Amino acid sequence: MSEAAAVSGTRARPRARHPLAQLTGTRFREFLREPEALFWGFAFPILLAIGLGIAFRNRPPDVLKIAAVTPELARSLAREKLLAVEELPAAAGAAELRTGKVVLLAEPGPGGTVTYRYDDTNPDGRTARRLADDAVQRAAGRADPVGARDELLREPGSRYIDFLVPGLLGMGLMGNGIWLTGFPIVDARRKKLLKRLVATPMPRPYYLLSFLLFRLSLLGVEVGLLLGAGVFLFGVPVRGRFLDFAAICVLGSLAFNALGLLIASRARTIEAASGLMNLTMMPMWVLSGVFFSSQRFPDAVQPLVRALPLTATIDALRMNMLQGATLLQAAPQLAVMGAWLGLSFTLALKLFRWR
């Protein structure tokens, strides 16, 4: 072969891709080869939102079943529309109450009083007692000294599904950021692949950076599917600016990605990594207000709750989506997320074990 032909052949060969691009592509191929990861990362949060959205959809108040011993009591109680009254003998009514078929039994007491039998640990029993007594007192001629009227609030932003979707978004950012970062690293260390990569000309920071780029590349699909399901199926509002919403998601994703790197920096086995990840995520699932407000916890633990990255992420998402808050208004939450990102990534770089 002539020198010109050799030069021509050399020029004809495609140039090798940048090492960082190759590593990021590897992350995608590993992810797409795992159907379980696709389901838990994308499909499961949507199914969870749909299921809970249907379960807690707007619907009329439940009608509570109660029993009354006498016809007079039954007629008085029947005036309350939220009570379904059944007239039963005392023994039969007590049996229905014990088996949960009714939540309250009303029977005449001494001196013209009414005795209510119910389980005070059952919220339906407590509600039925209040409604039943109001009905009995009104039937006996009681009049309220102050008039009252109801204004029912059922607009988007005040429903449970509106509260839930930002929580599921934050939970998805945490789960995918930690699991999809930590497990591949630990698996590669277990298979001695990290040792082989160290022997190549690959700059070490590129390997860790490829995980960050991989997560950011998936972020649009991950967030878009769940948010789209919430908006189009349930009318969940997004009142803040889209760029602010995107910035919150990016910062939250990077913070959890860095936390995943930190968890995987020393672990040698899948079992050890799984235990550390569950130990990290479980308190946040409970404390950070995914399914109910974190304000329910005592004031003494509120500083700890507010310092968790998932709490900050969910609070910032809810502020943006439901209240239209800007990044400046969500600055305390963003500061917490940024602190977790900086601290976790710095420690991960110092502690990372390549062998």
C-alpha positions as CSV (number, residue, x, y, z in Angstrom):
1,M,0.0,0.0,0.0
2,S,1.4,3.4,-1.0
3,E,1.9,6.1,1.6
4,A,-0.9,8.2,0.0
5,A,-3.3,5.3,0.3
6,A,-2.3,4.8,3.9
7,V,-2.8,8.4,4.7
8,S,-6.2,8.3,2.8
9,G,-7.2,5.2,4.8
10,T,-6.2,6.9,8.1
11,R,-8.3,9.9,7.2
12,A,-11.3,7.7,6.2
13,R,-11.5,6.1,9.7
14,P,-14.0,7.9,11.9
15,R,-12.6,9.8,14.8
16,A,-13.0,8.3,18.2
17,R,-15.6,9.9,20.4
18,H,-14.6,11.9,23.4
19,P,-14.0,9.7,26.5
20,L,-16.7,11.6,28.4
21,A,-19.2,11.0,25.6
22,Q,-18.3,7.3,25.5
23,L,-18.8,6.9,29.3
24,T,-22.1,8.8,29.2
25,G,-23.3,6.5,26.4
26,T,-22.3,3.5,28.4
27,R,-24.6,4.8,31.2
28,F,-27.5,4.9,28.8
29,R,-26.9,1.5,27.4
30,E,-26.7,0.0,30.9
31,F,-29.9,1.7,31.9
32,L,-31.9,0.6,28.8
33,R,-30.8,-3.0,29.2
34,E,-32.6,-3.1,32.6
35,P,-36.4,-3.2,32.1
36,E,-36.8,-3.0,35.9
37,A,-35.0,0.3,36.0
38,L,-37.3,1.7,33.3
39,F,-40.4,0.6,35.2
40,W,-39.4,1.8,38.7
41,G,-37.8,5.0,37.3
42,F,-40.6,6.1,34.9
43,A,-43.8,4.0,35.1
44,F,-44.1,3.4,38.8
45,P,-44.4,7.1,39.9
46,I,-47.1,7.7,37.2
47,L,-49.1,4.7,38.3
48,L,-48.8,5.7,41.9
49,A,-50.0,9.2,41.1
50,I,-52.9,7.9,39.1
51,G,-53.9,5.4,41.9
52,L,-53.7,7.9,44.7
53,G,-55.3,10.6,42.6
54,I,-58.3,8.4,41.9
55,A,-58.5,7.3,45.6
56,F,-58.5,10.8,46.9
57,R,-60.4,12.5,44.1
58,N,-63.0,15.1,44.8
59,R,-66.2,13.3,45.8
60,P,-69.2,14.0,48.1
61,P,-68.8,13.3,51.8
62,D,-69.4,9.7,52.8
63,V,-72.8,8.8,54.3
64,L,-72.2,7.0,57.6
65,K,-74.3,4.1,58.7
66,I,-75.7,4.2,62.2
67,A,-78.4,2.4,64.2
68,A,-81.2,3.7,66.4
69,V,-83.1,1.6,69.0
70,T,-86.5,3.5,68.9
71,P,-88.6,4.9,66.1
72,E,-88.5,8.4,67.6
73,L,-84.7,8.4,67.6
74,A,-84.6,7.0,64.1
75,R,-86.9,9.8,62.8
76,S,-84.8,12.5,64.5
77,L,-81.5,11.2,63.2
78,A,-82.9,10.7,59.6
79,R,-83.0,14.5,59.3
80,E,-79.3,14.5,58.9
81,K,-78.4,13.8,55.2
82,L,-75.0,12.4,56.0
83,L,-76.4,9.7,58.2
84,A,-78.0,6.4,57.0
85,V,-80.2,5.4,59.9
86,E,-81.4,1.8,60.5
87,E,-83.9,1.0,63.3
88,L,-82.7,-2.1,65.2
89,P,-83.4,-3.7,68.6
90,A,-80.7,-2.9,71.2
91,A,-79.1,-6.4,71.0
92,A,-79.0,-6.4,67.2
93,G,-77.7,-2.9,67.1
94,A,-74.9,-3.8,69.5
95,A,-73.9,-6.7,67.4
96,E,-73.8,-4.6,64.3
97,L,-71.6,-2.1,66.1
98,R,-69.2,-4.7,67.2
99,T,-68.8,-6.1,63.7
100,G,-68.3,-2.7,62.2
101,K,-71.5,-2.7,60.1
102,V,-72.6,0.5,61.8
103,V,-70.3,3.1,63.3
104,L,-72.7,4.3,66.1
105,L,-75.7,3.0,68.1
106,A,-78.2,5.6,69.5
107,E,-80.5,4.5,72.3
108,P,-82.6,6.2,75.0
109,G,-80.9,6.9,78.3
110,P,-82.2,7.8,81.8
111,G,-84.1,11.0,82.3
112,G,-84.9,11.7,78.6
113,T,-81.2,11.6,77.6
114,V,-79.7,9.8,74.6
115,T,-76.8,7.4,74.9
116,Y,-74.4,7.1,71.9
117,R,-72.3,4.0,71.7
118,Y,-69.3,4.2,69.4
119,D,-65.5,3.6,69.1
120,D,-63.8,6.9,69.9
121,T,-60.6,5.8,68.1
122,N,-62.6,5.5,64.9
123,P,-62.8,8.9,63.0
124,D,-66.1,7.9,61.4
125,G,-67.5,7.1,64.9
126,R,-66.5,10.5,66.2
127,T,-68.0,12.2,63.2
128,A,-71.2,10.2,63.4
129,R,-71.6,11.1,67.1
130,R,-71.3,14.8,66.3
131,L,-73.8,14.6,63.4
132,A,-76.2,12.4,65.4
133,D,-76.3,14.7,68.4
134,D,-76.8,17.8,66.2
135,A,-79.8,16.0,64.6
136,V,-81.3,15.0,67.9
137,Q,-80.9,18.5,69.4
138,R,-82.4,20.2,66.4
139,A,-85.3,17.8,66.4
140,A,-85.9,18.8,70.1
141,G,-86.1,22.5,69.1
142,R,-82.6,23.7,69.5
143,A,-81.8,26.8,67.4
144,D,-78.3,28.1,66.7
145,P,-77.7,31.6,68.2
146,V,-75.4,32.5,65.3
147,G,-76.2,31.7,61.7
148,A,-73.5,30.1,59.5
149,R,-73.0,29.2,55.9
150,D,-70.5,27.1,54.0
151,E,-68.2,28.0,51.1
152,L,-66.6,24.9,49.6
153,L,-63.1,25.2,48.2
154,R,-62.4,22.7,45.4
155,E,-60.2,24.6,43.0
156,P,-56.9,23.2,41.6
157,G,-54.1,23.7,44.1
158,S,-56.1,22.9,47.2
159,R,-56.7,19.2,46.5
160,Y,-54.7,16.2,47.7
161,I,-53.5,15.3,44.2
162,D,-52.0,18.8,43.9
163,F,-50.1,18.3,47.1
164,L,-49.1,14.7,46.1
165,V,-47.6,15.3,42.6
166,P,-44.7,17.6,43.8
167,G,-44.0,15.0,46.6
168,L,-43.8,12.2,44.0
169,L,-41.5,14.3,41.8
170,G,-39.1,14.9,44.7
171,M,-39.3,11.2,45.6
172,G,-38.5,10.2,42.0
173,L,-35.5,12.6,41.9
174,M,-34.1,11.1,45.1
175,G,-34.7,7.5,44.1
176,N,-33.3,7.7,40.6
177,G,-30.5,10.0,41.6
178,I,-29.3,7.6,44.3
179,W,-30.1,4.2,42.9
180,L,-29.1,4.8,39.3
181,T,-25.8,6.3,40.4
182,G,-24.9,4.1,43.3
183,F,-25.6,0.6,42.0
184,P,-23.7,0.8,38.7
185,I,-20.6,2.1,40.5
186,V,-20.7,-0.6,43.1
187,D,-21.4,-3.3,40.5
188,A,-18.4,-2.1,38.4
189,R,-16.2,-2.2,41.5
190,R,-17.4,-5.7,42.4
191,K,-16.6,-6.9,38.9
192,K,-13.2,-5.3,39.0
193,L,-14.1,-3.0,36.1
194,L,-13.1,0.2,38.0
195,K,-9.6,-1.2,38.2
196,R,-9.4,-1.7,34.5
197,L,-10.8,1.8,33.8
198,V,-8.1,3.2,36.0
199,A,-5.4,1.6,33.8
200,T,-6.7,3.4,30.7
201,P,-5.9,7.0,29.7
202,M,-9.4,8.0,30.9
203,P,-9.3,11.0,33.3
204,R,-10.9,9.8,36.5
205,P,-13.2,12.8,36.9
206,Y,-14.8,11.9,33.6
207,Y,-16.1,8.6,35.0
208,L,-18.0,10.4,37.8
209,L,-19.0,13.3,35.6
210,S,-20.6,10.8,33.2
211,F,-23.2,9.9,35.9
212,L,-24.1,13.5,36.3
213,L,-24.6,14.0,32.6
214,F,-26.6,10.8,32.3
215,R,-29.0,11.9,35.1
216,L,-29.4,15.4,33.6
217,S,-30.1,13.8,30.2
218,L,-32.9,11.7,31.7
219,L,-34.3,14.4,33.8
220,G,-36.6,15.9,31.2
221,V,-38.2,12.6,30.4
222,E,-38.4,11.6,34.1
223,V,-40.0,14.8,35.3
224,G,-42.0,15.4,32.1
225,L,-43.9,12.1,32.2
226,L,-45.0,12.5,35.8
227,L,-45.8,16.2,35.6
228,G,-47.7,15.6,32.3
229,A,-49.8,12.9,33.8
230,G,-50.6,15.2,36.8
231,V,-51.5,18.1,34.6
232,F,-53.5,16.3,31.9
233,L,-55.2,13.7,34.0
234,F,-56.0,15.7,37.1
235,G,-55.4,19.4,36.2
236,V,-52.5,19.9,38.7
237,P,-51.5,23.5,38.4
238,V,-48.0,24.8,37.6
239,R,-48.3,28.4,38.6
240,G,-44.6,29.3,38.8
241,R,-42.2,30.1,35.9
242,F,-41.1,27.0,34.0
243,L,-37.4,28.0,34.1
244,D,-37.7,28.3,37.9
245,F,-39.3,24.8,38.0
246,A,-36.6,23.4,35.8
247,A,-33.8,24.9,37.9
248,I,-35.3,23.3,41.1
249,C,-35.4,19.9,39.4
250,V,-31.9,20.2,38.1
251,L,-30.5,21.3,41.5
252,G,-32.4,18.5,43.3
253,S,-31.3,15.9,40.8
254,L,-27.7,16.9,41.1
255,A,-27.9,16.9,44.9
256,F,-29.2,13.4,45.1
257,N,-26.8,12.2,42.4
258,A,-23.9,13.5,44.5
259,L,-25.4,11.7,47.5
260,G,-25.5,8.5,45.5
261,L,-21.9,9.0,44.5
262,L,-21.0,9.4,48.2
263,I,-22.9,6.3,49.3
264,A,-21.2,4.3,46.5
265,S,-17.7,5.7,47.1
266,R,-16.5,2.9,49.4
267,A,-19.1,0.1,49.2
268,R,-17.7,-3.1,47.7
269,T,-20.9,-5.3,47.5
270,I,-24.4,-4.8,46.3
271,E,-25.8,-5.8,49.7
272,A,-23.7,-3.1,51.5
273,A,-24.8,-0.5,48.9
274,S,-28.4,-1.4,49.2
275,G,-28.3,-1.2,53.0
276,L,-26.7,2.2,52.9
277,M,-29.1,3.5,50.3
278,N,-32.2,2.3,52.2
279,L,-30.7,3.7,55.4
280,T,-30.3,7.1,53.7
281,M,-33.7,7.2,51.9
282,M,-36.0,5.7,54.4
283,P,-35.9,8.5,57.0
284,M,-36.6,11.0,54.1
285,W,-39.5,9.0,52.8
286,V,-41.1,9.2,56.3
287,L,-40.1,12.7,57.4
288,S,-40.0,14.8,54.2
289,G,-43.7,15.2,53.5
290,V,-44.1,13.0,50.4
291,F,-47.6,11.8,51.2
292,F,-48.5,14.1,54.1
293,S,-47.3,17.4,55.5
294,S,-44.0,17.3,57.3
295,Q,-45.5,19.9,59.7
296,R,-47.2,17.0,61.5
297,F,-44.0,16.1,63.2
298,P,-43.2,17.8,66.6
299,D,-41.5,21.2,66.6
300,A,-38.4,19.6,68.3
301,V,-37.6,17.7,65.1
302,Q,-38.5,20.4,62.6
303,P,-34.9,21.7,62.2
304,L,-33.8,18.2,61.3
305,V,-36.7,17.7,58.9
306,R,-36.0,21.1,57.2
307,A,-32.3,20.1,56.8
308,L,-33.1,17.0,54.7
309,P,-32.5,17.4,50.9
310,L,-35.8,15.7,50.1
311,T,-37.8,18.1,52.3
312,A,-36.1,21.1,50.6
313,T,-36.7,19.7,47.1
314,I,-40.4,19.0,47.8
315,D,-41.0,22.3,49.5
316,A,-39.4,24.2,46.7
317,L,-41.5,22.3,44.1
318,R,-44.7,22.9,45.9
319,M,-44.0,26.5,46.4
320,N,-43.3,26.9,42.7
321,M,-46.1,24.8,41.4
322,L,-48.9,25.7,43.8
323,Q,-48.0,29.2,44.9
324,G,-46.1,30.5,41.9
325,A,-43.0,31.2,44.0
326,T,-39.8,32.4,42.3
327,L,-36.3,31.1,43.0
328,L,-35.6,34.0,45.3
329,Q,-38.6,33.1,47.4
330,A,-37.4,29.5,47.5
331,A,-33.9,30.5,48.4
332,P,-33.7,28.8,51.8
333,Q,-34.7,25.5,50.2
334,L,-32.3,26.0,47.3
335,A,-29.5,26.7,49.8
336,V,-30.1,23.4,51.6
337,M,-30.1,21.5,48.2
338,G,-26.9,23.3,47.2
339,A,-25.2,22.5,50.5
340,W,-26.0,18.8,50.1
341,L,-24.7,18.9,46.5
342,G,-21.4,20.6,47.4
343,L,-20.7,18.6,50.6
344,S,-21.7,15.2,49.1
345,F,-19.7,15.6,45.9
346,T,-16.6,16.9,47.7
347,L,-16.6,14.0,50.1
348,A,-17.3,11.5,47.2
349,L,-14.2,12.7,45.4
350,K,-12.0,12.4,48.5
351,L,-13.3,9.0,49.6
352,F,-13.9,7.3,46.2
353,R,-12.3,3.9,46.0
354,W,-11.2,2.7,42.5
355,R,-10.3,-0.8,43.5
